[in-house]
Structures are given as C-alpha cells and as structure tokens.
Amino acid sequence: MTVIPIQQLPQDDVLQFFKEHWGSTEMVISSGIYDCSKLDGFAYVDDQNSILGLVTYIIRVDECEIISLDSIVEGKGIGSLLVQAVEQKVFEQGCTMITLITTNDNLHALKFYQKRGYHLVEIIQNAVEQARAYKPEIPLIGNDGIPIRDEIRLAKQSGL
C-alpha cells in the first residue's frame, strides 16, 4: 500500500471513486466550484491499485486549499498520510498556508484537522444554502442529524 500522485491512476478509476463516494466529481463550496477529477492530488492505493483514499487540492499563489479528502477505511492513518503528502509537496513548493473548508455537521473532520495543527479561522454562515442553489442534491441533514448550514474554514501555516 502506498501514496501516489493522482495523475498516476487511470482517469476512469478516479471518476468512479468520486461518483461512488461524493455522488459526482463536482465540489461546490464558497471558494468555488471544482471538478475534483481534474485537480492535483494524491491517492492511497492497495497492492491492486484500488483506491482506498484520495485527497485533492488547488494552489493559488502561495496558498493551498484542500478541496476533498476521503478515506474508505477509517482509523488506519490513510487520511493522515494523504494530508501529510499534500503538506510536504506544497510547503516545499513555497506555499505558506494550507486552508480547507468543511461543513458544520462534520465533527469528524473538525477533530481530524485540529489534531494535525489546523486552526478554525472563519465561519461562513448559510454558505451551504448558497451551494444548494447550484447543487440541490446536497442533503439538508448531515452527520448525527445535524442540519447542514454553515461552512467552517480551517488553516495551517507552514512550519507548524
């Protein structure tokens, strides 16, 4: 099992992974609308090159934004390895900060990122309502029965 750049995978495998786990390749958040299958990223694959985890990101000048992170096997360190791969690559390329956006119901992501040195920097109230105008299949209720309304932006500075 290993972490590889997403570009080393067959495009059909990446498309299928996003459709299975996100419903589509499209991510709609307050920072933009992204086709995750066209972004830079890393995959965690098994010995048969099956995708067990995937992270995508975009770089804007000296800031990187993680757009998606998904691990289909929880508690094995896959998400951590993928985030570390992004951090290493983009900080070496001169990025000074990595940001990401998650929703208010995603308590798992909030714990995950804060344990890895990310800080809450902004709450974007009712951002998900705006995203639903473009992508109506975004559910109203999320994890643990929490209504999905707001986005939370987290950030990590290089060297931390």
C-alpha positions as CSV (number, residue, x, y, z in Angstrom):
1,M,0.0,0.0,0.0
2,T,1.3,3.4,-0.9
3,V,0.6,7.1,-1.6
4,I,0.9,8.1,-5.3
5,P,0.1,11.2,-7.3
6,I,-3.5,11.1,-8.6
7,Q,-2.2,11.5,-12.1
8,Q,-0.7,8.0,-12.0
9,L,-4.1,6.5,-11.8
10,P,-6.4,5.7,-14.7
11,Q,-8.9,8.6,-15.0
12,D,-11.8,6.2,-15.1
13,D,-10.8,4.9,-11.6
14,V,-10.7,8.5,-10.2
15,L,-14.1,9.4,-11.8
16,Q,-15.7,6.2,-10.4
17,F,-14.2,6.8,-6.9
18,F,-15.7,10.4,-6.7
19,K,-19.1,9.2,-8.1
20,E,-19.3,6.4,-5.5
21,H,-18.2,8.4,-2.5
22,W,-19.3,12.0,-3.3
23,G,-22.2,11.5,-5.8
24,S,-20.2,13.3,-8.5
25,T,-16.8,14.8,-9.2
26,E,-18.1,18.3,-8.6
27,M,-17.5,20.1,-5.3
28,V,-19.4,23.3,-4.6
29,I,-18.1,25.4,-1.7
30,S,-17.8,29.1,-1.0
31,S,-14.3,29.3,-2.5
32,G,-15.5,28.0,-5.9
33,I,-16.9,25.1,-7.9
34,Y,-14.4,22.4,-8.6
35,D,-14.2,19.2,-10.7
36,C,-12.2,17.2,-8.3
37,S,-11.2,14.7,-11.0
38,K,-9.2,17.5,-12.7
39,L,-7.3,18.7,-9.6
40,D,-3.9,17.8,-8.3
41,G,-3.9,15.3,-5.5
42,F,-2.7,12.0,-4.0
43,A,-4.3,8.6,-3.7
44,Y,-3.6,5.8,-1.2
45,V,-3.8,2.6,-3.1
46,D,-3.5,-1.1,-2.2
47,D,-1.4,-3.7,-4.0
48,Q,-4.0,-4.0,-6.8
49,N,-4.0,-0.2,-7.3
50,S,-7.5,0.0,-5.8
51,I,-8.1,3.5,-4.3
52,L,-8.6,3.4,-0.5
53,G,-8.2,7.2,-0.1
54,L,-8.0,10.3,-2.1
55,V,-7.1,14.0,-1.5
56,T,-7.3,16.9,-4.0
57,Y,-6.1,20.4,-3.7
58,I,-5.5,23.6,-5.6
59,I,-2.7,26.2,-5.3
60,R,-3.3,29.9,-5.5
61,V,0.0,31.9,-5.5
62,D,1.4,30.9,-2.0
63,E,-1.7,29.3,-0.5
64,C,-3.0,25.8,-1.0
65,E,-6.6,24.8,-0.4
66,I,-7.5,21.1,0.2
67,I,-10.7,20.6,-1.8
68,S,-11.6,17.0,-0.9
69,L,-10.3,14.2,1.4
70,D,-11.9,10.8,1.6
71,S,-10.7,7.6,3.1
72,I,-12.9,4.5,2.8
73,V,-11.1,2.7,5.6
74,E,-11.3,4.7,8.9
75,G,-8.7,4.6,11.6
76,K,-5.8,3.2,9.6
77,G,-3.9,6.5,9.1
78,I,-4.8,6.9,5.4
79,G,-6.2,10.4,5.7
80,S,-3.2,11.4,7.8
81,L,-0.8,10.1,5.1
82,L,-2.7,11.9,2.3
83,V,-2.7,15.2,4.2
84,Q,1.0,14.8,5.0
85,A,1.7,14.2,1.3
86,V,-0.1,17.5,0.4
87,E,1.7,19.4,3.2
88,Q,5.1,18.2,2.2
89,K,4.6,18.9,-1.5
90,V,3.1,22.4,-1.3
91,F,5.2,23.7,1.6
92,E,8.3,22.6,-0.4
93,Q,6.9,24.5,-3.4
94,G,6.7,27.7,-1.3
95,C,3.1,27.7,-0.1
96,T,2.9,29.4,3.3
97,M,-0.6,28.2,4.2
98,I,-3.0,25.4,3.6
99,T,-6.7,26.0,4.1
100,L,-9.8,23.8,3.7
101,I,-13.5,24.1,4.2
102,T,-15.8,21.7,5.9
103,T,-19.4,21.8,6.9
104,N,-20.8,22.5,10.4
105,D,-22.0,18.9,10.8
106,N,-18.6,17.3,10.0
107,L,-17.4,16.9,13.6
108,H,-15.1,14.1,12.5
109,A,-13.2,16.4,10.1
110,L,-13.1,19.2,12.7
111,K,-11.4,16.8,15.1
112,F,-9.1,15.3,12.4
113,Y,-7.7,18.6,11.2
114,Q,-7.3,20.2,14.6
115,K,-5.3,17.2,15.8
116,R,-3.0,17.9,12.9
117,G,-2.3,21.5,13.6
118,Y,-5.1,23.2,11.7
119,H,-7.0,26.2,13.3
120,L,-10.5,27.4,12.8
121,V,-10.3,30.7,11.1
122,E,-13.7,31.5,9.7
123,I,-17.4,30.5,9.9
124,I,-19.3,31.2,6.7
125,Q,-22.9,31.3,7.8
126,N,-25.5,29.8,5.5
127,A,-22.9,29.0,2.8
128,V,-24.4,25.6,2.2
129,E,-27.8,27.1,1.3
130,Q,-26.0,29.0,-1.5
131,A,-24.2,25.9,-2.6
132,R,-27.6,24.0,-2.8
133,A,-28.8,26.6,-5.3
134,Y,-26.2,25.2,-7.7
135,K,-26.1,21.6,-6.4
136,P,-29.5,20.8,-4.9
137,E,-28.5,17.2,-4.1
138,I,-26.6,18.5,-1.1
139,P,-28.5,17.0,1.8
140,L,-30.3,19.2,4.4
141,I,-29.3,16.9,7.3
142,G,-25.8,15.6,7.8
143,N,-23.8,13.6,10.3
144,D,-25.5,12.9,13.7
145,G,-28.8,14.5,12.5
146,I,-27.2,18.0,12.4
147,P,-28.7,20.4,9.8
148,I,-26.0,21.3,7.2
149,R,-25.9,25.1,7.0
150,D,-22.5,26.7,7.5
151,E,-19.0,26.2,6.3
152,I,-16.0,26.3,8.6
153,R,-12.6,27.3,7.2
154,L,-9.5,25.9,8.8
155,A,-5.9,26.8,8.1
156,K,-2.4,25.7,8.9
157,Q,0.8,27.8,8.4
158,S,3.9,26.3,7.0
159,G,6.4,25.2,9.7
160,L,3.7,24.3,12.2
